[in-house]
Amino acid sequence: MKKVKHIFISMAAVTIIAIAGIIILNERQLEYSNDIVALNRITIEAGENFEHLEDMKLQADIGAFAIYDLKGKLVYSHGYNASTIVEAMKEANAMQNIILDNVILGTVVLAPAYMEAVHHFRTEIVIILGCVLAAMWGIAAAAAFYINRSIIRPFEEMKAFAKEIAIGNLEMDLKMDKKNVFGVFTESFDIMRTELKHAREKAEKTEKSKRELVASISHDIKTPITSIMVICEFLNVVIKDEDQLAKILSISSKAEQINLMTADLLNSQLGELGELKVTITSILSSDIRKMFQVADSQKKIVECKLEHCIVKADKMRLQQVINNLIDNSYKYADTSIRIESIITGSRLLISIKDMGKGVAEEEIHKIKEKYYRGKGTENKHGSGLGLYIVNDLMNKMEGSISFRNKEDGFVVELELELA
């Protein structure tokens, strides 16, 4: 900022000097003189040669003059062009009568150096003003260069830097130049960026470790749960007592719930860790019909109409999606299920409809969110991860999933790209 102050002081000094110079020139009297000796010589020569003025013997350095007769008309001119004596008198020029034998013959008017003095005066003014303007333009250019280099350009760089930080780009370095007015602030700003970067890296590392831990625990839990379910199936065959069979069935049911919740949690963590892989291949619509048959363990699908076509999807992941949707229908609707499809453009639209109450309209856009469970599901087993995983898998298979209520039930729509 000191440089800016010096620039303005310099501009003020130049302005003051220019004003002072103009005042001095204005107060100085114009220096000019009439050569009285030359005027007398011309008068004598003109008196002796009045009838033949062209015969006058004049010195080479004689100034400009003119001779007028008694009527005021110009009769001779030597570099001075006032046509009448009246014009000469208006200009206040020096003059003298031509007298011969006490008789006035005419008047000599000697042009003064006034015009030359005025010209000289004006030239000095123009030079001073030109120098002032040149100095002012030079100072202004220097000021503009300094302001652009030290203020505007650093500010624009900081503005762009702040925008990158706002969108999460913490890799961008901010050039530091302590010569500009933002030098110290720029250094502090870059230190803040570095600290934010380190904090984010630490948070990401912690979050990844947590997810890996959850995924590991979920995987470890599945092994004993599977063993419990196998033992329950064995006991269900060998034990005949009804009371004991009911308890074994309850244990098996609870183990199945834990197994499903653990699978959802594991898939969720694998998805966030980028390990929930999808391999897209070509799948026949007849294969998709078989997937619905596999998922329909309770035989509630009363109609399954699928267009004959080939779609792009991951067979294992699509089976996982269908299993989840059919299981949700069992859990929340427990009604018959109808499946229809239609080809629209380059996509196959599959509608899965049950006769349940559906989802409240204010919640329908939330059911794909992680851990979200709608109203009235408190008594139903689940983790709020199923539809979140289904949505993630559909996106990875270049498809989509949507939900809507109808007067007579609830509809889930799957979209798959045609091969």
SVG drawing of the C-alpha trace seen along z (x, -y; Angstrom):
<svg xmlns="http://www.w3.org/2000/svg" viewBox="-58 -73 79 161">
<polyline fill="none" stroke="black" stroke-width="0.4" points="0.0,0.0 3.0,-2.3 3.7,-2.2 0.1,-3.3 0.5,-6.2 3.8,-7.2 2.1,-7.1 -0.7,-9.4 1.8,-11.8 3.8,-11.9 0.7,-12.7 -0.2,-15.5 3.3,-16.9 3.2,-17.0 -0.1,-18.7 1.1,-21.3 4.2,-22.0 2.1,-22.4 -0.3,-24.8 2.6,-26.9 4.3,-27.0 1.1,-28.2 0.6,-30.9 4.1,-32.2 3.7,-32.4 0.4,-34.1 1.8,-36.8 4.9,-37.4 4.5,-40.4 4.9,-39.8 8.3,-41.1 8.2,-43.0 9.6,-46.3 9.2,-48.7 12.5,-49.7 12.2,-53.5 15.5,-53.9 14.2,-51.8 10.9,-53.7 12.8,-57.1 14.9,-55.7 11.9,-54.5 10.1,-57.8 13.1,-59.8 13.5,-57.4 9.7,-57.6 9.7,-61.4 12.6,-61.6 11.1,-59.0 7.3,-59.4 6.6,-59.6 8.7,-56.5 8.6,-54.5 10.0,-51.5 13.3,-53.3 13.8,-53.5 17.1,-52.2 16.3,-49.9 18.5,-47.8 18.3,-44.0 17.2,-43.5 14.5,-46.1 11.3,-44.9 7.8,-44.6 6.0,-48.0 3.5,-49.6 2.9,-53.2 -0.5,-54.8 -1.5,-58.1 -3.5,-60.8 -6.7,-59.0 -5.6,-56.0 -5.1,-53.7 -2.2,-51.4 0.4,-52.7 3.4,-50.5 3.8,-47.3 6.9,-45.6 5.8,-42.3 2.8,-43.9 -0.7,-43.5 -3.2,-45.7 -5.1,-47.2 -6.0,-50.5 -4.6,-52.6 -7.8,-52.0 -6.9,-48.3 -3.4,-49.1 -4.7,-51.4 -7.0,-48.6 -4.0,-46.5 -2.3,-49.3 0.8,-49.2 3.5,-51.9 3.2,-54.6 4.8,-57.9 3.8,-60.7 5.9,-61.3 6.6,-65.1 8.4,-66.9 8.8,-70.7 6.2,-70.8 3.7,-69.0 2.3,-65.6 2.5,-63.2 1.4,-60.0 2.0,-57.6 4.5,-54.8 3.2,-51.9 5.8,-49.6 4.6,-46.1 5.6,-45.2 7.1,-41.9 3.8,-41.2 2.6,-38.3 6.0,-36.6 5.8,-37.0 2.3,-35.6 3.4,-32.6 6.4,-32.1 4.1,-32.3 1.7,-29.7 4.5,-27.4 5.8,-27.4 2.2,-26.7 1.9,-23.8 5.3,-22.3 4.4,-22.5 1.0,-21.0 2.5,-18.3 5.1,-17.4 2.5,-17.3 0.2,-15.1 3.1,-12.8 4.1,-12.6 0.5,-12.0 0.0,-9.2 3.3,-7.7 2.3,-7.7 -1.1,-6.4 0.4,-3.6 2.7,-2.7 -0.2,-2.8 -2.3,-0.6 0.6,1.9 1.2,1.9 -2.5,2.3 -3.0,5.1 0.1,6.9 -0.2,6.4 -3.9,6.3 -6.2,7.3 -4.3,10.3 -3.6,11.8 -7.3,11.2 -8.5,13.1 -6.0,15.9 -7.4,16.1 -11.0,16.0 -10.3,19.0 -8.5,20.8 -11.4,20.3 -13.8,21.6 -11.7,24.8 -11.5,25.3 -15.3,24.8 -15.9,27.7 -13.5,29.9 -10.3,29.6 -7.6,29.5 -4.8,30.4 -4.5,27.0 -1.5,25.0 -1.8,21.2 1.2,19.3 2.6,17.1 4.2,13.7 4.9,11.6 5.4,8.5 1.7,8.2 -0.8,6.8 -2.3,10.3 1.1,11.9 0.7,12.9 -3.0,13.7 -2.2,15.9 0.3,17.9 -2.3,18.3 -4.9,19.4 -2.6,22.1 -1.8,23.3 -5.5,23.7 -5.9,25.7 -3.1,28.0 -4.7,28.6 -8.1,29.2 -6.4,31.7 -4.7,33.6 -8.0,33.6 -9.9,35.0 -7.3,37.7 -7.4,38.6 -11.2,38.7 -11.3,40.9 -8.7,43.2 -10.7,43.6 -14.0,44.1 -12.4,46.7 -11.0,48.5 -14.5,48.5 -16.1,49.9 -13.5,52.6 -14.1,53.5 -17.9,53.7 -17.4,55.7 -15.0,58.1 -17.4,58.6 -20.4,59.1 -18.5,61.7 -17.4,63.5 -21.0,63.5 -22.3,65.3 -20.3,68.4 -21.8,69.3 -25.3,68.2 -25.0,70.6 -24.0,73.4 -27.0,72.7 -29.4,72.8 -27.9,76.1 -28.3,77.6 -31.9,76.4 -32.6,78.1 -31.1,81.3 -33.1,81.2 -36.2,80.4 -35.8,83.8 -34.9,86.0 -37.1,84.5 -40.7,85.4 -41.9,83.5 -44.2,80.6 -43.1,78.3 -39.4,78.8 -40.1,78.4 -41.8,75.1 -38.8,73.8 -36.4,75.0 -38.5,73.3 -38.3,70.0 -34.6,70.4 -34.2,71.0 -36.4,68.0 -34.4,65.6 -31.2,67.0 -32.5,66.3 -33.4,62.7 -29.9,62.2 -28.4,63.7 -30.4,61.3 -29.5,58.3 -25.8,59.3 -25.8,59.8 -27.3,56.4 -24.7,54.8 -21.9,56.6 -23.0,55.7 -23.4,52.0 -19.9,51.8 -18.4,53.6 -20.3,51.2 -18.8,48.1 -15.4,49.7 -15.7,50.2 -15.6,53.9 -19.2,54.7 -18.2,55.7 -20.6,55.8 -19.9,57.6 -22.3,56.7 -23.2,59.5 -26.2,60.3 -29.1,62.0 -32.3,63.4 -35.7,62.4 -36.4,66.1 -33.5,66.1 -35.0,63.2 -38.3,65.2 -36.4,68.0 -34.9,65.5 -38.4,64.5 -39.3,68.2 -36.2,68.7 -37.0,65.7 -40.7,66.6 -40.2,69.2 -43.8,68.5 -45.3,68.9 -47.1,65.5 -46.3,64.5 -49.5,65.2 -48.5,63.7 -45.1,63.1 -45.3,61.6 -41.9,60.6 -41.2,59.4 -38.8,61.6 -35.5,59.7 -31.9,59.6 -30.8,57.1 -27.4,56.0 -27.0,56.9 -25.0,58.9 -26.8,62.1 -25.8,62.6 -26.5,59.0 -29.8,58.9 -30.9,62.1 -29.9,60.3 -32.1,57.3 -35.1,59.5 -34.7,61.5 -34.7,58.3 -37.8,56.8 -39.8,60.1 -38.7,60.4 -39.9,56.8 -43.3,57.6 -43.6,60.7 -42.6,58.6 -44.7,55.5 -47.6,56.5 -48.0,60.3 -50.3,60.3 -50.2,61.8 -47.6,60.3 -48.0,59.6 -45.0,58.9 -45.4,57.3 -42.9,55.7 -42.8,53.4 -40.0,52.3 -39.6,48.5 -37.0,47.3 -33.7,49.1 -34.8,50.2 -36.9,52.9 -39.3,51.7 -40.3,54.4 -43.2,53.7 -43.5,55.6 -46.9,55.0 -48.4,56.2 -51.8,55.3 -50.3,53.8 -50.9,50.3 -47.7,49.0 -45.6,46.1 -46.6,42.7 -46.1,40.2 -43.9,37.9 -41.6,40.9 -41.5,42.6 -38.4,40.5 -36.5,41.5 -36.8,45.3 -33.6,45.6 -31.6,43.8 -29.2,45.7 -30.6,46.9 -34.0,45.3 -37.0,47.2 -40.6,45.9 -43.3,45.4 -45.1,48.6 -42.0,50.8 -40.9,50.8 -42.2,54.4 -40.6,55.7 -37.1,57.1 -34.7,55.1 -31.8,52.7 -32.8,50.0 -30.1,51.2 -32.0,53.4 -33.3,50.8 -30.1,48.7 -28.1,51.7 -30.7,52.5 -30.5,48.9 -26.7,49.0 -26.6,52.3 -29.1,51.0 -27.1,47.9 -23.9,50.0 -25.8,52.1 -26.7,49.0 -30.3,49.3 -32.6,47.7 -35.3,48.3 -38.4,46.3 -41.5,46.6 -45.1,45.4 -48.3,46.0 -51.5,47.1 -55.1,47.2 -54.9,51.0 -51.3,51.5 -47.7,50.6 -45.5,50.8 -41.7,51.2 -40.3,50.5 -36.9,51.8 -35.3,50.4 -32.6,52.4 -30.7,51.5 -31.3,53.7 -28.3,55.5"/>
</svg>
